[in-house]
Amino acid sequence: MKRAIDVISFSCYKKNEIKPDDDIITALNLMVKNKIDFVVVSFKNEYYGLLTEVACLKNYIANFKKSKNIKVKELMLKDLPYINHYDSIENCLKLMITYNVNFIPVFNDINFCGIITMKDVLLEIENNKFQGIDEFELNYA
């Protein structure tokens, strides 16, 4: 069974980094430019969280006039579940389903390695005919 470290190499996040004190307009421009739906919030190689386009959109609707002054750190997701880089893709999928999230940060002990998205997991399942998915479905249901 594949591990998280095997999948994150396909999730290039370096071009998707933004600082906590940047404004959300800068973050949205980065998302549009790179055709992505999230950015990694980090500063000086320290992971702070994720900012998703959904979080930006919800804020924009609720606070239309103030949106351009809002900082990334005010909207970023900080308390996402995370996995170790040697965890299995099955564990990753279980966490995503349990916590109803589409993104999972991956760490090597305390060092941030990258992000695995639901799309990454589903592509891995499809491309490698994920062995154990039937067992997973039976055990998880």
C-alpha positions in Angstrom: 0.0 0.0 0.0 1.3 3.5 -0.9 2.4 5.9 1.8 1.8 9.6 2.1 5.4 10.3 1.1 4.8 8.5 -2.2 1.8 10.8 -3.1 2.9 14.3 -1.9 5.6 14.4 -4.6 2.8 15.0 -7.1 1.3 17.8 -5.0 3.7 20.6 -5.7 2.9 23.2 -3.0 6.1 25.4 -3.1 4.5 27.7 -5.7 1.4 27.8 -3.6 2.9 29.4 -0.4 1.7 32.6 1.1 2.6 34.5 4.4 0.1 34.8 7.2 0.2 38.6 7.1 -0.6 38.8 3.3 -4.1 39.9 2.4 -6.6 37.5 0.9 -6.7 39.4 -2.4 -3.0 38.4 -2.8 -3.9 34.8 -1.9 -6.8 34.7 -4.4 -4.6 36.1 -7.1 -2.1 33.3 -6.4 -4.8 30.7 -6.6 -6.1 32.1 -9.9 -2.6 32.3 -11.4 -1.7 28.7 -10.5 -5.2 27.3 -11.1 -5.4 25.9 -7.5 -8.1 25.9 -4.8 -5.8 26.4 -1.8 -2.6 27.9 -0.7 -0.2 26.8 2.1 0.3 29.5 4.7 3.9 29.5 5.9 6.7 31.8 6.9 10.4 31.1 7.3 9.8 27.4 6.6 7.2 27.1 9.3 3.7 25.8 8.5 0.8 27.8 9.8 -2.2 26.4 8.0 -4.1 26.4 4.7 -6.3 29.0 3.0 -8.9 27.7 0.7 -10.9 29.4 -2.0 -14.1 28.4 -0.2 -13.0 30.2 3.0 -12.2 33.3 1.0 -15.6 33.1 -0.8 -17.5 32.7 2.4 -15.8 35.7 3.9 -16.3 37.7 0.7 -20.0 37.1 0.8 -20.2 37.9 4.5 -17.9 41.0 4.5 -17.9 42.4 1.0 -16.6 45.8 1.8 -13.9 44.7 4.2 -12.5 41.7 2.2 -9.5 43.5 0.7 -8.2 44.4 4.2 -8.5 40.9 5.7 -5.3 39.0 6.3 -4.7 35.4 5.4 -4.1 34.5 9.1 -7.7 35.5 9.9 -9.2 33.0 7.5 -6.7 30.2 7.3 -7.6 26.7 8.5 -5.3 25.9 11.4 -6.7 22.8 13.1 -6.8 20.3 10.2 -6.0 16.7 11.0 -2.6 15.7 9.8 -0.7 12.6 8.9 2.9 11.4 9.2 4.7 11.0 5.9 4.9 7.2 6.4 1.2 6.9 7.0 -0.8 4.9 4.4 -3.1 6.4 1.8 -5.9 4.4 3.5 -5.3 6.4 6.8 -5.3 9.6 4.8 -8.6 8.7 3.3 -10.1 7.7 6.6 -9.1 11.1 8.1 -10.6 13.0 5.2 -13.9 11.1 5.5 -14.0 11.4 9.3 -13.2 15.1 9.4 -15.0 16.0 6.2 -11.9 17.7 4.7 -10.3 17.7 1.3 -6.8 18.5 2.4 -4.4 16.8 4.8 -1.1 18.3 5.8 1.8 15.8 5.8 4.6 16.0 8.4 7.9 14.2 8.9 7.9 14.3 12.7 7.6 18.1 13.2 8.7 19.2 9.7 6.1 20.1 7.1 6.4 18.0 3.9 3.4 19.0 1.9 -0.3 18.5 1.3 -2.3 15.6 0.1 -5.7 16.5 -1.5 -8.7 14.3 -1.9 -7.9 14.5 -5.7 -4.5 13.1 -5.0 -6.0 10.2 -3.0 -8.6 9.4 -5.7 -6.0 9.6 -8.5 -3.8 7.2 -6.5 -6.7 4.8 -6.1 -7.6 5.0 -9.7 -4.1 4.8 -11.1 -2.9 1.9 -8.9 -6.2 0.1 -8.5 -5.8 0.6 -4.7 -5.7 -2.8 -3.1 -7.7 -2.9 0.0 -10.4 -0.4 -1.0 -13.0 -3.1 -0.6 -11.7 -4.0 2.8 -11.6 -0.3 3.7 -15.2 0.2 2.7 -16.3 -2.9 4.6 -14.4 -2.0 7.8 -15.3 1.7 7.7 -19.0 1.5 6.8 
